[in-house]
Amino acid sequence: MFRRGAGPLSRSIQFLALLGAWPAAQACEVGEQKVQQVMSARVATYDEKGDFKEEIAKDRIQVNVPLVACLDSPALVKVKTTDGAEVWVDRLDVKIAGAPAKPRQCKDTVVSRESDTRAPAVSGVDPCSG
Amino acid sequence: MFRRFRASFAWIAAHYRVGARVGIWVPVALVLTFAVLKQFNPFGINAAAGARSEEATLRIVSPYYTPSREVAVVLVDDDYLRSRNVGWPLRFAEQGRLLRQIASAGPSVILLDFVYPHGHGDEQAGTGPDDIQSLLNPLVNTEDPVIREVPIVFTAMAKARRALPPDFSFCADRLRDTSAPLDILDPQSLPQELQERLRPDGGGRFRVGYIRWSRCGEDYPLLLGGDIRAPTPVFAAYRAFCESPAHSARCQASHPARDPADFVHPLIVRSGAFPPPEQRFAFSESVCQRAMPEKREVGRGERFMVAIQQLTLGVFQDLRTAADPQLSLPCPAVAVLPMSRLQDASRIEWETLLKNKAVVVGADLSGLPDFVNSPVHGQIPGAVWHGLALDNLVSLGPNYLADRHPGLKAYGGFALLVVFAYLFPFVLFFIEQKSIKTGRAWMSFTLWMLLALAYWGFGDGRAAAACIAIGIGLDLTLPSASVVYLVGLATVAILSALLLEAGIPPGNWLGLVLVAAAFGTTMRLYCRPTPQRTFPHEYSVLRAIYLALAGMRSRRTVRVSEPPATGE
């Protein structure tokens, strides 16, 4: 991987660059993950930007076959349909075997804040009032 | 007529002077003074004391509120945006996908606490406009029976008050005649595609709730202007909740669509001291106060202890700023589920948390000014406030806390003034007797020390030291005064809490105590002459202890100096 003859400094830089890229590369690595089960009767399909395309029946998705691809943002996985097509579906709609188990991370800050200033009782998110 | 009235008044005045040992004009003058002060509300002090009284009472009774566990609040949070590497506002397509995810878990209703007053996307930057249809597509183009059955309440803004009829008041006390036209929707705040999907009767799959009300104080109105065509988000969501097959039975006694008159008064949002156990899904127990048990209600003893804790420790500090979560009660009594945590959950967890629940979807993001002051939890995101109000309706139904008799509040204060004026001279005569005053001094000092002990027991050494200092200071100067105020304060606070539990909102009891103190101080000047006081005060407990110790020492000294017995 490292070029023969490269100096220790450039080797270190290359190594650090690869180390820095590692989490991103691993963030959505398909690896050995398989579609184990389809969780909804009707599954929505999306384009890779996350825009809704159509809804398909559960039995049109192949199970026990590897995932084709996955995306972190939007959180979609690409699966194969019975007619051989590949579609993006919501991760929540399929149970995936072999997915790396994520440790449960509780929030360490609560949603309330100290009442040292009084905020106006504006409900709803209105960007104009900020 | 006038002569007869004069004679009657003279007779009352004479009898009053004999019994109360003070002329009747003193209380009359005091009543008039305080009545004028109440009416003019200088510097808003009456309103401020009323609001503070309400806050304090809601805090004391918070352990007695039992959440329904049927409401969940899903919040788009900073961590979610960071992990997805997206900005705010979320694209309509992303919102639609989120809504579909939530709807597929089978909630009874979804209340969406986002308003859309502006176009999404940036046409000039080349990203193109974001169409609201992208949000609706995953929800309407479906044959999934679970998703199709979930009503969604969108939030829109009501028109500003000046654009509404002059007699229109957002917080009304009675139902408005629906034959009169009402054009309350600010059309800029709800996209046309959504407006076209609303049904005139307020039912159907897509509904609307109006926000941007004013002049309601901290209350949450349910029907703006008392008009059933202008529901607020929580009322629209509650109606949908009651219409869902899973919950229709619990609304049989009073249904929001059938009996809107039961819901016309603005709601005073009650907060609970114990979050639901579902809270553990997202927040560790070290940051939240203790949650209610999974399968039973909170015990009476525990509720009582927390209420007493809030009452005693809340006298001298705003407990919302306390470091201990058991005192500051930071977690609300609805399940708050941040999207950053929910996104990694399985479908089964989604269904456990959301199925058949009323789900409020909102945002808790840095820089968004959507925060509301809560008497118990500090500042909470607006969506959580909606969630608490909805939980109040689900939990209490038409018996939610509301000011149903505004006349009582307005004139009850005057009636109490008259009662004070009549009774105070008699009370003063009793408590100013020398034997009573000595007892009061001991009780005052003991109470301060007990309060210090309580603070010390709860780990607040600073407050304990302050109580000891105040106790010593008052004992040396006004030894018998504080017990009256402390007991009076505790009594009215407990009475107010009991009334609130009976559905009667708390009155301005802090103002009541202040007025009583002013009455007592003024009346005392007229009841008896003020003697020259010594320092330390003659009734001081510390002085009494010092004198007793000095007396014992002098007796011992005398005994030592006695000549030995000679046996003669």
HADDOCK unambig.tbl for C-alpha pairs under 7 A between the chains (distance, minus, plus):
assign (segid A and resid 41 and name CA) (segid B and resid 144 and name CA) 6.69 0.50 0.50
assign (segid A and resid 42 and name CA) (segid B and resid 144 and name CA) 5.58 0.50 0.50
assign (segid A and resid 50 and name CA) (segid B and resid 93 and name CA) 6.41 0.50 0.50
assign (segid A and resid 50 and name CA) (segid B and resid 94 and name CA) 6.54 0.50 0.50
assign (segid A and resid 51 and name CA) (segid B and resid 93 and name CA) 5.26 0.50 0.50
assign (segid A and resid 51 and name CA) (segid B and resid 134 and name CA) 6.77 0.50 0.50
assign (segid A and resid 52 and name CA) (segid B and resid 93 and name CA) 6.96 0.50 0.50
assign (segid A and resid 52 and name CA) (segid B and resid 137 and name CA) 6.50 0.50 0.50
assign (segid A and resid 52 and name CA) (segid B and resid 138 and name CA) 5.93 0.50 0.50
assign (segid A and resid 55 and name CA) (segid B and resid 142 and name CA) 6.43 0.50 0.50
assign (segid A and resid 72 and name CA) (segid B and resid 84 and name CA) 6.46 0.50 0.50
assign (segid A and resid 73 and name CA) (segid B and resid 84 and name CA) 4.95 0.50 0.50
assign (segid A and resid 73 and name CA) (segid B and resid 85 and name CA) 6.71 0.50 0.50
assign (segid A and resid 74 and name CA) (segid B and resid 84 and name CA) 6.82 0.50 0.50
assign (segid A and resid 92 and name CA) (segid B and resid 346 and name CA) 6.84 0.50 0.50
assign (segid A and resid 92 and name CA) (segid B and resid 347 and name CA) 5.99 0.50 0.50
assign (segid A and resid 106 and name CA) (segid B and resid 282 and name CA) 5.08 0.50 0.50
assign (segid A and resid 106 and name CA) (segid B and resid 283 and name CA) 5.05 0.50 0.50
assign (segid A and resid 106 and name CA) (segid B and resid 284 and name CA) 5.61 0.50 0.50
assign (segid A and resid 107 and name CA) (segid B and resid 282 and name CA) 5.91 0.50 0.50
assign (segid A and resid 107 and name CA) (segid B and resid 283 and name CA) 4.99 0.50 0.50
assign (segid A and resid 107 and name CA) (segid B and resid 284 and name CA) 6.68 0.50 0.50
assign (segid A and resid 108 and name CA) (segid B and resid 283 and name CA) 6.58 0.50 0.50
assign (segid A and resid 108 and name CA) (segid B and resid 284 and name CA) 6.73 0.50 0.50
assign (segid A and resid 108 and name CA) (segid B and resid 287 and name CA) 6.32 0.50 0.50
assign (segid A and resid 109 and name CA) (segid B and resid 287 and name CA) 6.63 0.50 0.50
assign (segid A and resid 110 and name CA) (segid B and resid 287 and name CA) 6.62 0.50 0.50
assign (segid A and resid 110 and name CA) (segid B and resid 330 and name CA) 6.85 0.50 0.50
assign (segid A and resid 110 and name CA) (segid B and resid 331 and name CA) 6.70 0.50 0.50
assign (segid A and resid 111 and name CA) (segid B and resid 380 and name CA) 6.41 0.50 0.50
assign (segid A and resid 112 and name CA) (segid B and resid 330 and name CA) 5.89 0.50 0.50
assign (segid A and resid 112 and name CA) (segid B and resid 331 and name CA) 6.96 0.50 0.50
assign (segid A and resid 112 and name CA) (segid B and resid 377 and name CA) 6.20 0.50 0.50
assign (segid A and resid 112 and name CA) (segid B and resid 378 and name CA) 5.95 0.50 0.50
assign (segid A and resid 112 and name CA) (segid B and resid 379 and name CA) 5.28 0.50 0.50
assign (segid A and resid 112 and name CA) (segid B and resid 380 and name CA) 4.55 0.50 0.50
assign (segid A and resid 113 and name CA) (segid B and resid 378 and name CA) 5.56 0.50 0.50
assign (segid A and resid 113 and name CA) (segid B and resid 379 and name CA) 4.86 0.50 0.50
assign (segid A and resid 113 and name CA) (segid B and resid 380 and name CA) 6.46 0.50 0.50
assign (segid A and resid 114 and name CA) (segid B and resid 320 and name CA) 6.49 0.50 0.50
assign (segid A and resid 114 and name CA) (segid B and resid 321 and name CA) 5.84 0.50 0.50
assign (segid A and resid 114 and name CA) (segid B and resid 378 and name CA) 5.04 0.50 0.50
assign (segid A and resid 114 and name CA) (segid B and resid 379 and name CA) 6.08 0.50 0.50
assign (segid A and resid 115 and name CA) (segid B and resid 320 and name CA) 6.98 0.50 0.50
assign (segid A and resid 115 and name CA) (segid B and resid 373 and name CA) 6.72 0.50 0.50
assign (segid A and resid 115 and name CA) (segid B and resid 378 and name CA) 4.51 0.50 0.50
assign (segid A and resid 115 and name CA) (segid B and resid 379 and name CA) 5.37 0.50 0.50
assign (segid A and resid 118 and name CA) (segid B and resid 373 and name CA) 6.37 0.50 0.50
assign (segid A and resid 119 and name CA) (segid B and resid 371 and name CA) 6.02 0.50 0.50
assign (segid A and resid 119 and name CA) (segid B and resid 372 and name CA) 5.96 0.50 0.50
assign (segid A and resid 119 and name CA) (segid B and resid 373 and name CA) 6.44 0.50 0.50
assign (segid A and resid 120 and name CA) (segid B and resid 372 and name CA) 6.65 0.50 0.50
assign (segid A and resid 121 and name CA) (segid B and resid 371 and name CA) 6.83 0.50 0.50
assign (segid A and resid 121 and name CA) (segid B and resid 372 and name CA) 5.08 0.50 0.50
assign (segid A and resid 122 and name CA) (segid B and resid 212 and name CA) 6.78 0.50 0.50
assign (segid A and resid 122 and name CA) (segid B and resid 370 and name CA) 6.02 0.50 0.50
assign (segid A and resid 123 and name CA) (segid B and resid 211 and name CA) 6.60 0.50 0.50
assign (segid A and resid 123 and name CA) (segid B and resid 370 and name CA) 5.96 0.50 0.50
assign (segid A and resid 123 and name CA) (segid B and resid 382 and name CA) 5.11 0.50 0.50
assign (segid A and resid 124 and name CA) (segid B and resid 113 and name CA) 5.31 0.50 0.50
assign (segid A and resid 124 and name CA) (segid B and resid 114 and name CA) 5.52 0.50 0.50
assign (segid A and resid 124 and name CA) (segid B and resid 115 and name CA) 6.13 0.50 0.50
assign (segid A and resid 124 and name CA) (segid B and resid 370 and name CA) 6.51 0.50 0.50
assign (segid A and resid 124 and name CA) (segid B and resid 382 and name CA) 6.44 0.50 0.50
assign (segid A and resid 125 and name CA) (segid B and resid 113 and name CA) 7.00 0.50 0.50
assign (segid A and resid 125 and name CA) (segid B and resid 114 and name CA) 5.34 0.50 0.50
assign (segid A and resid 125 and name CA) (segid B and resid 115 and name CA) 6.01 0.50 0.50
assign (segid A and resid 125 and name CA) (segid B and resid 370 and name CA) 6.02 0.50 0.50
assign (segid A and resid 126 and name CA) (segid B and resid 115 and name CA) 6.45 0.50 0.50
assign (segid A and resid 130 and name CA) (segid B and resid 368 and name CA) 6.53 0.50 0.50
assign (segid A and resid 130 and name CA) (segid B and resid 369 and name CA) 5.87 0.50 0.50
